[in-house]
């Protein structure tokens, strides 16, 4: 892109996520926030107030209706769709036939009907589509992903979220199954994306147990006369991933063949939406055959452990570490491995420089996702600039991977759930 040429951005949906995107994107000199659109006056005003008054760019044009914004598609390089979940698919269908870039918030579909509509229309799409999955870029999460090669073949992935109930939204759409897609889609699509990203595998099968209706009074269901289906309040989801580790294929011989069906990667999601005050709101734990990684939020730290080498001695003696500085050894198998035999590293990811080499180049003000939105925008801007210069647009998350995810998870959320 030529020096000084701006990326003209339109934001469709100016609620919490729309405002978060604006707060970060407008700090990048390449970005010109040209249009804002939201039917709610308060949200539109709050979003407009985030635009710096001292920027050389003109202040954005404000619209209340999507149809008004669509008339200006020729002046838009990048559209941000940050509306309520159920609107993502119909809006994508209207906009994706244009030769523009689109950042669409997760989830892009909330039902099998919407997934089918997207798949049917996708051959007509001209837009370059990036699905917003901010959790991939959270510093502690990304550092964990960077360290995955050190822990050997991955066998167990556990993600836990224990948090406060859903916040209030305009019209309370996030507490409506038909508008949010239910909690496992609305809230946990981030986590299912991470399961797939961490394992580099697809889910082969899954099972879930859920609670519904525990927060009826807090969510106002008890005062409604339409008798709605309450959203999920807590859940356990167990997943079995396709494929198996090459480690077992190469080294377990006949034993590996006999038990190969029990040597793949297992995943477990735990969700509780009435756990206000938990020490950790989110925990991601990945265990491989050589070590273990644990990421904690809001602590924003990663704990990295490597298993000790087993050193068989003729006359067992206690060996806490070897002098060469390699992985510590464990010699006396009649006793648990001494703590000093386990290699431990703790990385403080609140210091962005410990995770990203470009930390000093991006805005780092407080947001809802530990600066991950700023990181995502850095990568997105690079791709939009490349596309505007005639190059290829390569998203880090794409439409098809997310729609496959929903094909797998919607039966869990709606049809095949065993309630406690």
C-alpha positions in Angstrom: 0.0 0.0 0.0 1.4 3.4 -0.9 2.7 5.5 1.9 0.0 7.6 3.5 -2.8 5.6 1.9 -5.4 4.8 4.6 -7.6 1.8 5.2 -11.2 3.0 5.3 -13.1 1.1 8.0 -16.8 0.8 8.6 -18.1 -0.7 11.9 -21.5 -2.3 11.9 -22.5 -2.8 15.5 -21.2 -0.4 18.1 -21.9 -2.3 21.4 -19.2 -3.6 23.7 -17.1 -5.5 21.1 -17.6 -2.8 18.4 -16.3 -0.3 20.9 -13.3 -2.5 21.8 -12.4 -2.9 18.2 -12.6 0.9 17.7 -10.6 1.7 20.8 -7.6 -0.3 19.4 -7.9 0.1 15.6 -8.1 3.9 15.8 -4.7 4.0 17.5 -3.1 2.6 14.3 -2.1 5.4 11.9 -3.1 3.3 8.9 -6.8 3.2 10.0 -9.4 5.7 9.1 -12.7 5.0 10.9 -15.0 6.3 8.1 -18.4 4.9 9.1 -20.2 3.8 12.3 -23.6 2.1 12.2 -25.9 1.0 15.0 -29.6 1.4 15.6 -29.0 2.3 19.3 -28.3 6.1 19.8 -26.4 5.5 23.1 -24.1 2.9 21.6 -23.5 5.0 18.5 -22.6 8.0 20.6 -20.2 6.0 22.8 -18.5 4.6 19.8 -18.1 8.0 18.1 -16.6 9.4 21.3 -13.7 6.9 21.1 -12.4 8.5 17.9 -9.5 10.9 18.6 -10.5 14.4 17.8 -6.9 15.4 17.0 -6.5 12.9 14.1 -6.1 14.3 10.6 -8.9 12.1 9.3 -12.5 13.4 9.2 -14.9 12.3 11.9 -16.9 9.2 11.0 -20.3 9.4 9.3 -23.0 7.9 11.6 -25.8 5.7 10.4 -28.7 4.0 12.2 -29.5 1.5 9.4 -27.4 -1.1 7.7 -29.0 -0.3 4.4 -27.6 3.2 4.6 -24.1 1.9 5.2 -24.4 -0.6 2.4 -24.9 2.3 -0.1 -21.3 3.4 0.7 -19.7 0.0 0.2 -17.5 1.4 -2.6 -15.8 3.7 0.0 -15.1 0.8 2.4 -11.9 -1.3 2.5 -12.6 -3.1 5.7 -16.0 -3.9 7.3 -16.2 -4.9 11.0 -19.3 -6.9 11.9 -19.8 -6.7 15.6 -23.6 -7.0 15.9 -25.5 -9.6 18.0 -24.8 -13.2 17.1 -27.9 -14.0 15.1 -27.3 -11.1 12.7 -23.7 -12.3 11.6 -24.8 -14.7 9.0 -27.5 -12.6 7.2 -25.1 -9.6 7.3 -22.2 -11.6 5.9 -24.5 -12.9 3.1 -25.3 -9.3 2.2 -21.8 -7.9 2.3 -19.5 -10.8 1.3 -20.4 -10.5 -2.4 -18.4 -7.3 -2.5 -14.7 -7.0 -3.1 -13.8 -5.8 0.4 -12.2 -7.2 3.6 -14.5 -8.3 6.4 -13.7 -8.9 10.1 -16.8 -10.7 11.4 -17.1 -11.4 15.2 -17.6 -14.9 16.4 -19.7 -16.9 16.0 -20.5 -16.3 12.4 -23.4 -18.8 12.6 -25.7 -19.9 15.4 -27.7 -22.7 13.8 -27.3 -25.5 11.2 -29.7 -23.5 9.0 -27.3 -20.5 9.0 -24.3 -22.8 8.4 -26.0 -24.3 5.3 -26.9 -20.8 4.0 -23.2 -19.7 4.3 -22.0 -22.8 2.6 -24.5 -22.5 -0.3 -23.6 -18.8 -0.8 -19.8 -19.1 -0.3 -19.0 -19.7 -4.0 -20.3 -16.2 -4.8 -18.2 -14.5 -2.1 -15.6 -12.0 -3.2 -14.8 -10.6 0.2 -11.6 -11.5 2.2 -13.0 -12.8 5.5 -11.3 -12.9 8.9 -13.3 -14.4 11.9 -12.5 -12.5 15.1 -11.2 -15.0 17.6 -9.4 -12.8 20.2 -8.6 -15.6 22.6 -5.9 -16.9 20.2 -4.0 -13.7 20.7 -4.3 -13.3 24.5 -0.7 -13.1 25.7 -0.7 -16.1 28.0 -2.6 -18.2 25.5 -0.3 -17.4 22.7 2.8 -18.1 24.8 1.4 -21.5 25.7 0.9 -22.2 21.9 4.5 -21.1 21.2 5.8 -23.6 23.7 3.7 -26.6 22.6 6.6 -28.2 20.7 8.6 -28.6 23.9 6.2 -30.9 25.7 6.0 -33.8 23.2 2.9 -35.5 21.7 -0.1 -33.8 23.2 -2.5 -36.2 25.0 -4.7 -34.1 27.3 -6.1 -30.6 26.9 -8.3 -29.1 29.6 -10.0 -25.7 29.4 -11.9 -24.3 32.3 -13.9 -21.1 32.6 -15.4 -20.3 36.0 -16.9 -16.8 35.9 -19.8 -14.4 36.6 -23.1 -14.6 34.7 -23.6 -13.1 31.3 -23.6 -9.3 31.4 -26.6 -7.2 30.3 -26.9 -6.5 26.5 -29.3 -4.4 24.5 -32.5 -6.4 24.4 -30.8 -9.2 26.4 -30.2 -11.1 23.2 -27.3 -13.1 24.8 -29.8 -14.8 27.1 -32.0 -15.9 24.2 -31.1 -19.4 22.7 -32.5 -18.4 19.3 -30.4 -15.2 19.1 -27.1 -16.3 20.8 -26.9 -19.9 19.7 -26.8 -20.9 23.4 -23.9 -20.6 25.8 -21.7 -23.3 24.3 -21.8 -21.5 21.0 -21.9 -17.9 22.2 -19.3 -18.2 25.0 -17.3 -21.3 24.2 -16.7 -21.0 20.5 -13.4 -19.4 21.6 -12.5 -22.5 23.5 -13.4 -25.0 20.8 -11.3 -23.0 18.4 -8.4 -23.3 20.9 -8.9 -27.0 21.3 -8.5 -27.4 17.5 -5.6 -24.9 17.3 -3.7 -26.6 20.1 -4.2 -30.1 18.9 -4.2 -29.4 15.2 -6.9 -32.0 15.0 -10.7 -32.1 14.5 -13.1 -33.5 17.1 -14.0 -37.1 16.3 -16.8 -37.4 18.9 -18.0 -35.6 22.0 -20.4 -35.8 24.8 -21.8 -33.2 27.2 -23.6 -32.7 30.5 -25.2 -29.3 31.2 -27.3 -27.3 33.7 -30.1 -25.1 32.6 -32.4 -22.7 34.4 -30.2 -22.2 37.5 -30.1 -18.5 36.9 -33.7 -18.0 36.0 -34.2 -15.1 38.4 -30.9 -13.4 37.6 -31.6 -13.5 33.9 -35.3 -12.5 34.3 -36.8 -15.7 32.9 -39.1 -15.9 35.9 -40.9 -12.7 34.8 -41.3 -13.7 31.1 -44.7 -15.0 29.9 -43.4 -16.7 26.7 -41.8 -19.6 28.6 -38.4 -19.5 26.8 -35.8 -22.3 26.9 -33.2 -21.0 29.4 -29.6 -20.9 28.2 -27.0 -23.2 29.6 -25.5 -22.2 33.0 -22.8 -24.8 33.3 -21.4 -27.7 31.3 -18.8 -30.4 31.0 -17.9 -31.4 27.4 -15.6 -34.4 26.7 -13.9 -34.6 23.3 -12.1 -37.3 21.4 -9.8 -36.0 18.7 -9.1 -37.6 15.3 -5.7 -39.1 14.6 -3.1 -40.3 17.0 0.4 -39.3 18.0 3.3 -40.4 15.7 5.1 -41.1 19.0 2.9 -44.2 19.5 3.0 -45.2 15.9 6.8 -45.3 15.9 7.6 -46.7 19.4 4.9 -48.7 20.9 5.0 -51.7 18.6 2.3 -54.4 19.0 1.1 -52.7 22.3 0.5 -49.5 20.3 -1.6 -51.3 17.8 -3.6 -53.1 20.5 -4.4 -49.9 22.4 -4.2 -47.4 19.6 -7.9 -46.5 20.1 -7.0 -45.3 23.6 -3.9 -43.3 22.8 -5.3 -40.3 21.0 -5.8 -36.8 22.3 -8.5 -36.1 24.8 -10.2 -32.7 25.5 -12.3 -31.5 28.4 -14.1 -28.2 28.7 -15.6 -27.1 32.1 -17.8 -24.1 32.1 -19.6 -22.5 35.1 -21.5 -19.2 34.7 -22.2 -18.7 38.4 -18.6 -18.8 39.8 -18.2 -15.2 40.7 -14.9 -14.5 42.5 -13.0 -17.6 41.2 -9.2 -17.2 41.6 -8.8 -17.9 37.9 -11.5 -17.1 35.4 -9.9 -19.1 32.7 -7.4 -22.0 32.8 -5.8 -23.8 29.9 -3.8 -26.9 30.7 -2.0 -29.0 28.0 -0.2 -32.1 28.9 2.2 -34.0 26.6 4.4 -37.0 27.1 7.4 -34.8 27.8 5.9 -32.0 29.8 3.0 -29.7 30.7 1.8 -26.2 30.1 -0.6 -24.2 32.2 -2.0 -20.8 31.3 -4.0 -18.8 33.8 -6.2 -15.7 33.4 -6.5 -12.9 34.6 -3.1 -13.8 36.2 -1.8 -13.8 32.6 1.0 -16.2 33.4 2.2 -19.5 31.8 3.7 -22.3 33.9 6.0 -24.6 31.8 7.0 -28.0 33.2 9.3 -30.6 31.7 9.2 -34.2 33.1 12.4 -35.5 34.5 14.4 -38.1 32.6 14.3 -41.5 34.2 17.8 -42.6 35.0 18.1 -46.3 35.9 21.1 -46.9 38.2 22.4 -50.2 39.5 22.5 -48.8 43.0 19.7 -46.2 43.1 20.7 -42.9 44.6 18.8 -39.6 44.7 19.6 -37.5 41.7 17.9 -34.1 41.6 19.6 -32.7 38.5 22.4 -33.6 36.1 25.6 -31.6 35.9 25.3 -31.0 32.1 22.3 -28.7 32.6 20.0 -30.9 30.5 16.6 -32.0 31.7 16.9 -33.1 35.4 16.8 -36.8 36.1 14.9 -39.0 38.5 16.7 -42.1 39.7 15.0 -43.6 42.7 11.7 -44.9 41.4 10.6 -46.1 44.8 10.0 -42.4 45.7 8.1 -39.7 43.9 10.3 -37.5 41.7 11.9 -34.8 43.7 10.6 -31.3 42.9 14.1 -30.2 41.9 14.1 -32.9 39.2 11.2 -31.2 37.3 12.2 -28.3 35.1 9.9 -25.4 35.8 9.6 -22.0 34.1 7.1 -19.2 34.9 6.5 -16.6 32.2 4.7 -13.4 33.1 2.8 -12.5 30.0 1.4 -9.2 31.3 4.7 -8.0 29.9 3.8 -8.2 26.3 7.4 -8.2 25.2 7.7 -11.7 26.7 5.3 -12.9 24.0 5.3 -10.6 21.0 8.4 -9.1 19.4 6.3 -6.1 18.2 4.9 -5.3 21.7 6.2 -1.8 21.7 4.5 -1.0 18.3 0.9 -1.7 19.3 -1.6 0.1 21.7 -1.6 -1.5 25.1 -4.5 0.3 26.9 -6.8 -1.8 29.1 -9.5 -3.7 27.2 -11.6 -6.8 27.7 -9.1 -9.3 26.3 -5.7 -8.5 27.7 -4.6 -6.5 24.6 -5.3 -9.5 22.3 -7.6 -7.3 20.2 -4.7 -5.0 19.5 -2.5 -7.9 18.5 -5.3 -9.3 16.2 -5.6 -5.8 14.6 -1.8 -5.7 14.0 -2.0 -9.0 12.1 -5.2 -8.0 10.3 -3.8 -4.6 9.1 -0.8 -6.4 7.7 -3.1 -8.6 5.6 -5.4 -5.8 4.5 -2.3 -3.7 3.4 -0.9 -6.7 1.5 -4.3 -7.2 -0.2 -4.6 -3.6 -1.2 -1.1 -3.8 -2.8 -2.2 -6.7 -4.9 -1.0 -9.5 -2.7 -2.8 -12.4 -1.0 -5.0 -12.0 2.1 -4.2 -14.8 4.5 -6.4 -14.8 7.6 -5.3 -16.5 10.8 -8.9 -17.6 11.3 -11.3 -18.3 8.4 -14.9 -18.8 7.8 -14.8 -22.5 6.9 -12.9 -23.7 10.0 -15.5 -22.0 12.2 -18.5 -23.3 10.4 -17.1 -26.9 10.6 -16.8 -26.3 14.3 -20.5 -25.4 14.6 -21.6 -28.5 12.7 -19.9 -30.5 15.4 -21.1 -28.5 18.4 -24.7 -27.6 17.7 -25.9 -31.1 18.4 -24.2 -30.8 21.8 -25.9 -27.6 22.6 -29.4 -28.4 21.5 -30.1 -32.1 20.8 -27.9 -34.6 22.5 -27.5 -33.2 25.9 -28.0 -35.1 29.2 -29.1 -32.7 31.9 -28.0 -33.2 35.5 
